Amino acid sequence: MTLALAVDIGLALLILALAGWTIAVRDTFASVIGLVAYGLLLALVWVRLAAPDVALTEAAIGGGLTGALLISAAARLRRTEAAARAERPGALARTLAAVLAATVTAALVICVLALPDPAPTLAPAAVANLAATGVGNPVTAVLLAYRAMDTLLEAIVVLFALLGVWSLAPDRAWGGYPGPPRHADPDGILAWLARILPPIGIIVGLYIFWIGADLPGGKFQGATILAAMWLLVIGAGLAEPPPVSRTWLRVLLVAGPLVFIAIGFAGSITAGAVLAYPEGYAKPLILAIEIALMPTLVLTLALLVAGAPQRTPPR
Amino acid sequence: MNTPTLFGLCAAALVGVGLYGMIVNPQPLRKILAFNLIGSGVFLLFGAIARRGAAVGMGGDPVPQALLITGIVVAFSATALAVALVRRLFDEAGSATLAAEAPAKAKADPPTP
């Protein structure tokens, strides 16, 4: 057994233990902390699986934004904990659930062990056509050239999720500020961090966004870091999230998908297919889409964490 | 046993753990957490398959890897929507239970500010 495999086995056991903790621990808050640690360790697994782009996404979203979202929800719902424990199903239902879960796991294990060898792969095709896209990172080429339709639909799905969250606002708060008012100590450690970290975080976020064309990184990872910096400033009470009725906010939210759709349909005239790029113009068009999507993604991801409007709109 | 197979088996176990947690935990927030575990198990399985597709100097097949990034972002937005639904339920009913007798209980026990 090599050292690398020993590390992998340790990582797998640690992840399974954290998953078990997340399910079994009594307190929901402790469960959420378990999930955050789990997300960060999962990012290491992605590195071990030679997927650095996925690792960055997992660390930023799985460990970061999901954690921020769930921690605030767990804190809000803490009073409901005691009542909910009484609703735990009985021994029979738990046994049946365990049998069902074990069956699903066994079926997946059989599938994993029966995977074809050699494995089918699209890597040669992705690399062979890389020059035509003008980008150096094959994952970015898949996201914005070969499978641009997925990315377009994803940008729209994320926006729809935000509309769904906003539509859960009570009538009196419609158009108002997202989330509860923050009363953080202006001299506290959070306010201090919210002053120190954003300049560094903004540079790191923009850097990861920019190198995404040629190296691991890209707009999702960069946008998540920028959104996290904004949420830090909001959480520390140094800035307010914008009221959802603001025109500039709404324009920026739809600008990214609209530019993407416009370039996509222009492709049907200039290159003969929707979301195709005319020869020689792939790189500039991909860049245009990424730059247009960036502010949309930053705002959408941050406002998804900020939640539904809860305070009355400004007069 | 190699690395992709190991994490493929780990992914199968994660799906099972998440499924069990989603059924037995009564709190909606815990169900969302468990659902995320199932989701990450599926992602990990997909990632292990991507790793097996290593070729032409690439560590893995870039197509599933790119779809994974899309999947993680979509899973996050679905989680945010689900959390917003639970918070609204709590704000309206004063409790976050999914049990059938919830409305009567909520009336008897008005939400405290």
Interface residues (C-beta under 8 A of the other chain):
Chain A: A4 L5 D8 I9 A12 I15 L16 A19 G20 T22 I23 A24 T28 S31 V32 L35 Y38 G39 L42 V45 W46 R48 L49 A50 A51 D53 V54 T57 E58 I61 G62 L65 T66 L69 L70 A73 A74 R76 L77 T80 E81 A83 A84 R85 E87 R88 P89 A93 R94 A97 A98 L100 A101 A102 V104 T105 L108 V109 C111 V112 L113 L115 A119 P120 T121 L122 A123 P124 A126 V127 P138 V139 T140 A141 V142 L143 Y146 R147 D150 T151 E154 V157 V158 A161 L162 G164 V165 L168 P170 G218 F220 T300 L301 L304 V305 G307 A308
Chain B: M1 N2 T3 P4 T5 L6 F7 G8 L9 C10 A11 A12 A13 L14 V15 G16 V17 G18 L19 Y20 G21 I23 V24 N25 P26 Q27 L29 R30 I32 L33 A34 N36 L37 S40 L44 L45 G47 A48 I49 A50 R51 R52 G53 A54 A55 V56 G57 M58 G59 G60 D61 P62 V63 Q65 A66 L67 L68 I69 T70 I72 V73 V74 F76 S77 A78 T79 A80 L81 V83 A84 L85 V86 R87 R88 F90 D91 S95 A96 T97 A99
